[in-house]
Amino acid sequence: MTTYIGAVFNNGFVARLLDLSLRVNTSEDEDFEHEIARLCRSMRRTGSASWALPLATAAATVDLVAEALASSLRTRLPAGFEERLTLAARGRPVQEYLSDAASAIRKLDVVTVPGYGELAMAPWEARLAFPEVIDFKYWVETDEFEKLDACLSAGFDSMHPGECASRATALIAQAQEALLLFPDPNILRSMLSQSIPWVSSNVLREIVRMGNEHLAELHGISGR
């Protein structure tokens, strides 16, 4: 295979699609169509992902993989790719599996992707949606300070000043987004606790409050 083209098969969208298929195959509670919907939902919620790889282009990439399998390129595919693809297809013809996946993606490109009330957020989705919240774990769980607000304040101070524009603002925004998506504290816990064991509405509110205080006091940016 031409140098570097193997990444189309072993990395990026195609690889993520196979990862999700393999995950479904080892779980009694998951459905492949639901996982495709979650994958498309995750891409749509991120402007940079939608800009770089629109869903129609993602579907076309899957179609191109199917065409490669039916051409002379098949003998030059990256080592191990066909084995993973066969496992992902779970007994179905691999080209049928790819065709169905591409069709499902194209359909989701022109209809409303299910919301979280209809299709629960998966743990892997939460890890993509709230990376800064997850990375803030140490400052929520640390016993360096007696009170939570002191722990959170220290966490924001650790980002100051170089990472406030990138990480602190992202952390505040992600905490706010989680609170808005899941206003019921019990639903928030059920959606996010597998990826963020310490999560609660109260802790997220404190992160937002302490983060806004930090921005106001040290950067002159008021949340009001």
ROMARVO-207097 format. One record per residue (C-alpha): residue in one letter; z negated, y negated, x negated. Coordinates in nm, 4 decimals, decimal comma. Layout:
residues N
<r><type>A</type><pz>Z</pz><py>Y</py><px>X</px></r>
...
***
This chain:
residues 224
<r><type>M</type><pz>0,0000</pz><py>0,0000</py><px>0,0000</px></r>
<r><type>T</type><pz>0,0767</pz><py>-0,3513</py><px>-0,1172</px></r>
<r><type>T</type><pz>-0,2155</pz><py>-0,4989</py><px>-0,3088</px></r>
<r><type>Y</type><pz>-0,4840</pz><py>-0,6459</py><px>-0,0813</px></r>
<r><type>I</type><pz>-0,3187</pz><py>-0,5408</py><px>0,2484</px></r>
<r><type>G</type><pz>-0,5680</pz><py>-0,2558</py><px>0,2667</px></r>
<r><type>A</type><pz>-0,8307</pz><py>-0,5121</py><px>0,3703</px></r>
<r><type>V</type><pz>-0,6578</pz><py>-0,5338</py><px>0,7088</px></r>
<r><type>F</type><pz>-0,7684</pz><py>-0,1757</py><px>0,7703</px></r>
<r><type>N</type><pz>-1,1010</pz><py>-0,1607</py><px>0,5862</px></r>
<r><type>N</type><pz>-1,2475</pz><py>-0,5017</py><px>0,6647</px></r>
<r><type>G</type><pz>-1,2443</pz><py>-0,7695</py><px>0,9292</px></r>
<r><type>F</type><pz>-1,1609</pz><py>-0,7181</py><px>1,2957</px></r>
<r><type>V</type><pz>-1,0202</pz><py>-0,3650</py><px>1,2769</px></r>
<r><type>A</type><pz>-1,3208</pz><py>-0,2411</py><px>1,0807</px></r>
<r><type>R</type><pz>-1,5624</pz><py>-0,4026</py><px>1,3275</px></r>
<r><type>L</type><pz>-1,3770</pz><py>-0,2388</py><px>1,6155</px></r>
<r><type>L</type><pz>-1,4146</pz><py>0,1028</py><px>1,4531</px></r>
<r><type>D</type><pz>-1,7813</pz><py>0,0336</py><px>1,3751</px></r>
<r><type>L</type><pz>-1,8494</pz><py>-0,0331</py><px>1,7424</px></r>
<r><type>S</type><pz>-1,6560</pz><py>0,2755</py><px>1,8506</px></r>
<r><type>L</type><pz>-1,8534</pz><py>0,4947</py><px>1,6116</px></r>
<r><type>R</type><pz>-2,1749</pz><py>0,3406</py><px>1,7405</px></r>
<r><type>V</type><pz>-2,0770</pz><py>0,4185</py><px>2,1007</px></r>
<r><type>N</type><pz>-1,9954</pz><py>0,7758</py><px>2,0028</px></r>
<r><type>T</type><pz>-2,3512</pz><py>0,8308</py><px>1,8804</px></r>
<r><type>S</type><pz>-2,5227</pz><py>0,6666</py><px>2,1783</px></r>
<r><type>E</type><pz>-2,5575</pz><py>0,7879</py><px>2,5349</px></r>
<r><type>D</type><pz>-2,6310</pz><py>0,4367</py><px>2,6609</px></r>
<r><type>E</type><pz>-2,3254</pz><py>0,2501</py><px>2,5348</px></r>
<r><type>D</type><pz>-1,9726</pz><py>0,2163</py><px>2,6691</px></r>
<r><type>F</type><pz>-1,6661</pz><py>0,1344</py><px>2,4575</px></r>
<r><type>E</type><pz>-1,5236</pz><py>-0,1162</py><px>2,7065</px></r>
<r><type>H</type><pz>-1,8589</pz><py>-0,2937</py><px>2,7139</px></r>
<r><type>E</type><pz>-1,8645</pz><py>-0,3125</py><px>2,3355</px></r>
<r><type>I</type><pz>-1,5131</pz><py>-0,4565</py><px>2,3285</px></r>
<r><type>A</type><pz>-1,6248</pz><py>-0,7158</py><px>2,5834</px></r>
<r><type>R</type><pz>-1,9223</pz><py>-0,8023</py><px>2,3632</px></r>
<r><type>L</type><pz>-1,6980</pz><py>-0,8289</py><px>2,0580</px></r>
<r><type>C</type><pz>-1,4635</pz><py>-1,0659</py><px>2,2403</px></r>
<r><type>R</type><pz>-1,7589</pz><py>-1,2615</py><px>2,3783</px></r>
<r><type>S</type><pz>-1,9001</pz><py>-1,3055</py><px>2,0289</px></r>
<r><type>M</type><pz>-1,5670</pz><py>-1,4309</py><px>1,8987</px></r>
<r><type>R</type><pz>-1,5243</pz><py>-1,6735</py><px>2,1868</px></r>
<r><type>R</type><pz>-1,8689</pz><py>-1,8265</py><px>2,1453</px></r>
<r><type>T</type><pz>-1,7896</pz><py>-1,9294</py><px>1,7877</px></r>
<r><type>G</type><pz>-1,5274</pz><py>-2,1995</py><px>1,7563</px></r>
<r><type>S</type><pz>-1,4424</pz><py>-2,1147</py><px>1,3968</px></r>
<r><type>A</type><pz>-1,3849</pz><py>-1,7473</py><px>1,4840</px></r>
<r><type>S</type><pz>-1,1622</pz><py>-1,8339</py><px>1,7800</px></r>
<r><type>W</type><pz>-0,9696</pz><py>-2,0807</py><px>1,5652</px></r>
<r><type>A</type><pz>-0,9137</pz><py>-1,8375</py><px>1,2777</px></r>
<r><type>L</type><pz>-0,8505</pz><py>-1,5274</py><px>1,4889</px></r>
<r><type>P</type><pz>-0,7652</pz><py>-1,5854</py><px>1,8575</px></r>
<r><type>L</type><pz>-0,8129</pz><py>-1,2811</py><px>2,0774</px></r>
<r><type>A</type><pz>-0,4372</pz><py>-1,2448</py><px>2,1266</px></r>
<r><type>T</type><pz>-0,3965</pz><py>-1,2263</py><px>1,7493</px></r>
<r><type>A</type><pz>-0,6808</pz><py>-0,9759</py><px>1,7233</px></r>
<r><type>A</type><pz>-0,5057</pz><py>-0,7543</py><px>1,9792</px></r>
<r><type>A</type><pz>-0,1787</pz><py>-0,7887</py><px>1,7888</px></r>
<r><type>T</type><pz>-0,3548</pz><py>-0,6804</py><px>1,4697</px></r>
<r><type>V</type><pz>-0,4661</pz><py>-0,3600</py><px>1,6423</px></r>
<r><type>D</type><pz>-0,1086</pz><py>-0,3059</py><px>1,7615</px></r>
<r><type>L</type><pz>0,0179</pz><py>-0,3493</py><px>1,4049</px></r>
<r><type>V</type><pz>-0,2230</pz><py>-0,0814</py><px>1,2867</px></r>
<r><type>A</type><pz>-0,0785</pz><py>0,1548</py><px>1,5478</px></r>
<r><type>E</type><pz>0,2729</pz><py>0,0714</py><px>1,4276</px></r>
<r><type>A</type><pz>0,1713</pz><py>0,1372</py><px>1,0669</px></r>
<r><type>L</type><pz>0,0529</pz><py>0,4832</py><px>1,1675</px></r>
<r><type>A</type><pz>0,3944</pz><py>0,5560</py><px>1,3153</px></r>
<r><type>S</type><pz>0,5821</pz><py>0,4364</py><px>1,0074</px></r>
<r><type>S</type><pz>0,6213</pz><py>0,5276</py><px>0,6429</px></r>
<r><type>L</type><pz>0,3169</pz><py>0,3107</py><px>0,5700</px></r>
<r><type>R</type><pz>0,0975</pz><py>0,5910</py><px>0,7006</px></r>
<r><type>T</type><pz>0,1078</pz><py>0,7686</py><px>0,3651</px></r>
<r><type>R</type><pz>-0,0165</pz><py>0,4520</py><px>0,1940</px></r>
<r><type>L</type><pz>-0,3143</pz><py>0,3672</py><px>0,4128</px></r>
<r><type>P</type><pz>-0,6473</pz><py>0,3109</py><px>0,2351</px></r>
<r><type>A</type><pz>-0,8408</pz><py>0,6270</py><px>0,1558</px></r>
<r><type>G</type><pz>-1,0769</pz><py>0,7242</py><px>0,4342</px></r>
<r><type>F</type><pz>-0,9274</pz><py>0,4960</py><px>0,6988</px></r>
<r><type>E</type><pz>-0,7593</pz><py>0,7668</py><px>0,9041</px></r>
<r><type>E</type><pz>-1,0755</pz><py>0,9763</py><px>0,8960</px></r>
<r><type>R</type><pz>-1,2785</pz><py>0,6864</py><px>1,0375</px></r>
<r><type>L</type><pz>-1,0103</pz><py>0,6154</py><px>1,2941</px></r>
<r><type>T</type><pz>-1,0063</pz><py>0,9783</py><px>1,4077</px></r>
<r><type>L</type><pz>-1,3840</pz><py>0,9767</py><px>1,4478</px></r>
<r><type>A</type><pz>-1,3683</pz><py>0,6501</py><px>1,6414</px></r>
<r><type>A</type><pz>-1,1019</pz><py>0,7896</py><px>1,8753</px></r>
<r><type>R</type><pz>-1,3306</pz><py>1,0842</py><px>1,9494</px></r>
<r><type>G</type><pz>-1,0663</pz><py>1,3463</py><px>2,0188</px></r>
<r><type>R</type><pz>-0,8067</pz><py>1,1163</py><px>2,1704</px></r>
<r><type>P</type><pz>-0,4730</pz><py>1,0511</py><px>1,9991</px></r>
<r><type>V</type><pz>-0,5447</pz><py>0,7658</py><px>1,7613</px></r>
<r><type>Q</type><pz>-0,2434</pz><py>0,5629</py><px>1,8734</px></r>
<r><type>E</type><pz>-0,3577</pz><py>0,5910</py><px>2,2354</px></r>
<r><type>Y</type><pz>-0,7048</pz><py>0,4751</py><px>2,1314</px></r>
<r><type>L</type><pz>-0,5597</pz><py>0,1733</py><px>1,9487</px></r>
<r><type>S</type><pz>-0,3236</pz><py>0,0893</py><px>2,2348</px></r>
<r><type>D</type><pz>-0,6068</pz><py>0,0991</py><px>2,4890</px></r>
<r><type>A</type><pz>-0,8258</pz><py>-0,1183</py><px>2,2663</px></r>
<r><type>A</type><pz>-0,5496</pz><py>-0,3763</py><px>2,2208</px></r>
<r><type>S</type><pz>-0,4835</pz><py>-0,3824</py><px>2,5965</px></r>
<r><type>A</type><pz>-0,8524</pz><py>-0,4355</py><px>2,6715</px></r>
<r><type>I</type><pz>-0,8677</pz><py>-0,7258</py><px>2,4260</px></r>
<r><type>R</type><pz>-0,5570</pz><py>-0,8887</py><px>2,5754</px></r>
<r><type>K</type><pz>-0,7058</pz><py>-0,8573</py><px>2,9229</px></r>
<r><type>L</type><pz>-1,0273</pz><py>-1,0257</py><px>2,8111</px></r>
<r><type>D</type><pz>-0,8218</pz><py>-1,3073</py><px>2,6626</px></r>
<r><type>V</type><pz>-0,7051</pz><py>-1,4145</py><px>3,0087</px></r>
<r><type>V</type><pz>-1,0120</pz><py>-1,3414</py><px>3,2218</px></r>
<r><type>T</type><pz>-1,3711</pz><py>-1,4566</py><px>3,2128</px></r>
<r><type>V</type><pz>-1,5717</pz><py>-1,2537</py><px>2,9643</px></r>
<r><type>P</type><pz>-1,8872</pz><py>-1,1084</py><px>3,1276</px></r>
<r><type>G</type><pz>-2,1976</pz><py>-1,3229</py><px>3,0914</px></r>
<r><type>Y</type><pz>-2,5340</pz><py>-1,1989</py><px>2,9680</px></r>
<r><type>G</type><pz>-2,6599</pz><py>-1,1459</py><px>3,3204</px></r>
<r><type>E</type><pz>-2,3759</pz><py>-0,9022</py><px>3,3819</px></r>
<r><type>L</type><pz>-2,3606</pz><py>-0,7472</py><px>3,0350</px></r>
<r><type>A</type><pz>-2,6771</pz><py>-0,7616</py><px>2,8269</px></r>
<r><type>M</type><pz>-2,6687</pz><py>-0,9052</py><px>2,4760</px></r>
<r><type>A</type><pz>-2,6618</pz><py>-0,6206</py><px>2,2248</px></r>
<r><type>P</type><pz>-2,8838</pz><py>-0,6320</py><px>1,9135</px></r>
<r><type>W</type><pz>-2,5790</pz><py>-0,6784</py><px>1,6911</px></r>
<r><type>E</type><pz>-2,4721</pz><py>-0,9738</py><px>1,9049</px></r>
<r><type>A</type><pz>-2,8148</pz><py>-1,1297</py><px>1,8658</px></r>
<r><type>R</type><pz>-2,7912</pz><py>-1,0935</py><px>1,4885</px></r>
<r><type>L</type><pz>-2,4622</pz><py>-1,2846</py><px>1,4959</px></r>
<r><type>A</type><pz>-2,5850</pz><py>-1,5472</py><px>1,7408</px></r>
<r><type>F</type><pz>-2,9240</pz><py>-1,6274</py><px>1,5895</px></r>
<r><type>P</type><pz>-2,9123</pz><py>-1,5677</py><px>1,2118</px></r>
<r><type>E</type><pz>-3,1305</pz><py>-1,8668</py><px>1,1228</px></r>
<r><type>V</type><pz>-3,3938</pz><py>-1,7670</py><px>1,3780</px></r>
<r><type>I</type><pz>-3,3998</pz><py>-1,4174</py><px>1,2286</px></r>
<r><type>D</type><pz>-3,4227</pz><py>-1,5544</py><px>0,8736</px></r>
<r><type>F</type><pz>-3,7213</pz><py>-1,7698</py><px>0,9763</px></r>
<r><type>K</type><pz>-3,9287</pz><py>-1,4530</py><px>1,0172</px></r>
<r><type>Y</type><pz>-4,1482</pz><py>-1,5154</py><px>0,7132</px></r>
<r><type>W</type><pz>-4,2690</pz><py>-1,8520</py><px>0,8395</px></r>
<r><type>V</type><pz>-4,3540</pz><py>-1,7145</py><px>1,1835</px></r>
<r><type>E</type><pz>-4,5418</pz><py>-1,4113</py><px>1,0538</px></r>
<r><type>T</type><pz>-4,6999</pz><py>-1,5482</py><px>0,7353</px></r>
<r><type>D</type><pz>-5,0786</pz><py>-1,5628</py><px>0,7077</px></r>
<r><type>E</type><pz>-5,0685</pz><py>-1,8469</py><px>0,4542</px></r>
<r><type>F</type><pz>-5,1822</pz><py>-2,0876</py><px>0,7239</px></r>
<r><type>E</type><pz>-5,4276</pz><py>-2,0506</py><px>1,0109</px></r>
<r><type>K</type><pz>-5,2146</pz><py>-2,2129</py><px>1,2805</px></r>
<r><type>L</type><pz>-4,8569</pz><py>-2,1439</py><px>1,3844</px></r>
<r><type>D</type><pz>-4,7509</pz><py>-2,5080</py><px>1,3745</px></r>
<r><type>A</type><pz>-4,8609</pz><py>-2,5317</py><px>1,0116</px></r>
<r><type>C</type><pz>-4,6560</pz><py>-2,2210</py><px>0,9286</px></r>
<r><type>L</type><pz>-4,3491</pz><py>-2,3573</py><px>1,1008</px></r>
<r><type>S</type><pz>-4,3892</pz><py>-2,6984</py><px>0,9400</px></r>
<r><type>A</type><pz>-4,4061</pz><py>-2,5320</py><px>0,5987</px></r>
<r><type>G</type><pz>-4,0900</pz><py>-2,3425</py><px>0,6831</px></r>
<r><type>F</type><pz>-3,9003</pz><py>-2,6616</py><px>0,7565</px></r>
<r><type>D</type><pz>-4,0460</pz><py>-2,8236</py><px>0,4450</px></r>
<r><type>S</type><pz>-3,9076</pz><py>-2,5328</py><px>0,2410</px></r>
<r><type>M</type><pz>-3,5570</pz><py>-2,6343</py><px>0,3506</px></r>
<r><type>H</type><pz>-3,6093</pz><py>-3,0017</py><px>0,2684</px></r>
<r><type>P</type><pz>-3,4034</pz><py>-3,1875</py><px>0,1713</px></r>
<r><type>G</type><pz>-3,0975</pz><py>-2,9903</py><px>0,0627</px></r>
<r><type>E</type><pz>-3,0772</pz><py>-2,7425</py><px>0,3525</px></r>
<r><type>C</type><pz>-3,1908</pz><py>-2,9594</py><px>0,6413</px></r>
<r><type>A</type><pz>-2,8390</pz><py>-3,0574</py><px>0,7464</px></r>
<r><type>S</type><pz>-2,7107</pz><py>-2,7009</py><px>0,7380</px></r>
<r><type>R</type><pz>-3,0016</pz><py>-2,4658</py><px>0,8041</px></r>
<r><type>A</type><pz>-3,2756</pz><py>-2,6674</py><px>0,9759</px></r>
<r><type>T</type><pz>-3,0412</pz><py>-2,8124</py><px>1,2360</px></r>
<r><type>A</type><pz>-2,8850</pz><py>-2,4688</py><px>1,2925</px></r>
<r><type>L</type><pz>-3,2301</pz><py>-2,3139</py><px>1,3378</px></r>
<r><type>I</type><pz>-3,3301</pz><py>-2,5732</py><px>1,5958</px></r>
<r><type>A</type><pz>-2,9994</pz><py>-2,5345</py><px>1,7800</px></r>
<r><type>Q</type><pz>-3,0214</pz><py>-2,1547</py><px>1,7854</px></r>
<r><type>A</type><pz>-3,3790</pz><py>-2,1623</py><px>1,9146</px></r>
<r><type>Q</type><pz>-3,2747</pz><py>-2,4045</py><px>2,1888</px></r>
<r><type>E</type><pz>-2,9732</pz><py>-2,1915</py><px>2,2762</px></r>
<r><type>A</type><pz>-3,1866</pz><py>-1,8789</py><px>2,3148</px></r>
<r><type>L</type><pz>-3,4254</pz><py>-2,0671</py><px>2,5446</px></r>
<r><type>L</type><pz>-3,1378</pz><py>-2,1970</py><px>2,7562</px></r>
<r><type>L</type><pz>-2,9562</pz><py>-1,8637</py><px>2,7749</px></r>
<r><type>F</type><pz>-3,2709</pz><py>-1,6732</py><px>2,8699</px></r>
<r><type>P</type><pz>-3,5145</pz><py>-1,9107</py><px>3,0465</px></r>
<r><type>D</type><pz>-3,7212</pz><py>-1,6205</py><px>3,1799</px></r>
<r><type>P</type><pz>-3,9656</pz><py>-1,5221</py><px>2,9001</px></r>
<r><type>N</type><pz>-3,9500</pz><py>-1,1538</py><px>2,9918</px></r>
<r><type>I</type><pz>-3,5708</pz><py>-1,1445</py><px>2,9899</px></r>
<r><type>L</type><pz>-3,5664</pz><py>-1,3296</py><px>2,6589</px></r>
<r><type>R</type><pz>-3,7932</pz><py>-1,0650</py><px>2,5092</px></r>
<r><type>S</type><pz>-3,5874</pz><py>-0,7777</py><px>2,6481</px></r>
<r><type>M</type><pz>-3,2627</pz><py>-0,9269</py><px>2,5164</px></r>
<r><type>L</type><pz>-3,3776</pz><py>-1,0287</py><px>2,1689</px></r>
<r><type>S</type><pz>-3,6835</pz><py>-0,8289</py><px>2,0646</px></r>
<r><type>Q</type><pz>-3,4876</pz><py>-0,5475</py><px>1,8988</px></r>
<r><type>S</type><pz>-3,3337</pz><py>-0,7955</py><px>1,6565</px></r>
<r><type>I</type><pz>-3,6211</pz><py>-1,0465</py><px>1,6500</px></r>
<r><type>P</type><pz>-3,9451</pz><py>-0,8507</py><px>1,7048</px></r>
<r><type>W</type><pz>-4,1661</pz><py>-1,1613</py><px>1,6989</px></r>
<r><type>V</type><pz>-3,9557</pz><py>-1,3598</py><px>1,9455</px></r>
<r><type>S</type><pz>-4,1113</pz><py>-1,5317</py><px>2,2462</px></r>
<r><type>S</type><pz>-4,0351</pz><py>-1,8413</py><px>2,4496</px></r>
<r><type>N</type><pz>-4,3479</pz><py>-2,0114</py><px>2,3185</px></r>
<r><type>V</type><pz>-4,2626</pz><py>-1,9535</py><px>1,9523</px></r>
<r><type>L</type><pz>-3,9051</pz><py>-2,0740</py><px>2,0017</px></r>
<r><type>R</type><pz>-4,0314</pz><py>-2,3892</py><px>2,1728</px></r>
<r><type>E</type><pz>-4,2630</pz><py>-2,4522</py><px>1,8790</px></r>
<r><type>I</type><pz>-3,9739</pz><py>-2,4087</py><px>1,6361</px></r>
<r><type>V</type><pz>-3,7738</pz><py>-2,6682</py><px>1,8298</px></r>
<r><type>R</type><pz>-4,0697</pz><py>-2,9071</py><px>1,8462</px></r>
<r><type>M</type><pz>-4,1653</pz><py>-2,8773</py><px>1,4797</px></r>
<r><type>G</type><pz>-3,8030</pz><py>-2,8975</py><px>1,3711</px></r>
<r><type>N</type><pz>-3,7430</pz><py>-3,2156</py><px>1,5687</px></r>
<r><type>E</type><pz>-4,0633</pz><py>-3,3642</py><px>1,4272</px></r>
<r><type>H</type><pz>-3,9446</pz><py>-3,2854</py><px>1,0760</px></r>
<r><type>L</type><pz>-3,6068</pz><py>-3,4494</py><px>1,1375</px></r>
<r><type>A</type><pz>-3,7702</pz><py>-3,7556</py><px>1,2933</px></r>
<r><type>E</type><pz>-4,0366</pz><py>-3,8052</py><px>1,0272</px></r>
<r><type>L</type><pz>-3,8382</pz><py>-3,7243</py><px>0,7133</px></r>
<r><type>H</type><pz>-3,4809</pz><py>-3,8034</py><px>0,8148</px></r>
<r><type>G</type><pz>-3,5216</pz><py>-4,0742</py><px>1,0773</px></r>
<r><type>I</type><pz>-3,3414</pz><py>-3,8657</py><px>1,3389</px></r>
<r><type>S</type><pz>-3,5143</pz><py>-3,8838</py><px>1,6741</px></r>
<r><type>G</type><pz>-3,4637</pz><py>-3,6183</py><px>1,9377</px></r>
<r><type>R</type><pz>-3,5129</pz><py>-3,8781</py><px>2,2098</px></r>
***
